[in-house]
Amino acid sequence: MSENPTDKCEACEVCELLKALEAAGRGSRDRSMEADARVRYRRHMREAHRQEVPLPL
């Protein structure tokens, strides 16, 4: 199994918040909230951490 690129960003509060929003959307079956959080997370990783996160399969 390959290394998860998000593991390197454990201390970032924004990353934690966006991943929590994604999980909350998934838990409440709010697909729009889940997708929005995922898009915002990928954008944040690209802009703040200069790291590209692959799209989920």
C-alpha positions, 0 to 999 in steps of 0.5 A, a space after each residue: 500500500 502506498 503512503 498517503 500524501 495527507 499523512 505529512 500534514 498532521 499539524 495543520 488545523 485547516 487540514 484537520 477541519 476540512 477532513 472533519 467536514 468531509 467525514 461529517 458529510 459522509 456520516 450524515 450522507 450529505 454528498 454535497 458537503 462531502 464533495 465540497 470539503 474534499 475539493 477545498 482540502 485538495 485546493 488547500 493542499 496544493 496552495 498551502 503545502 505545495 502537494 498534489 492529492 490524487 483523486 479518489 478512485 
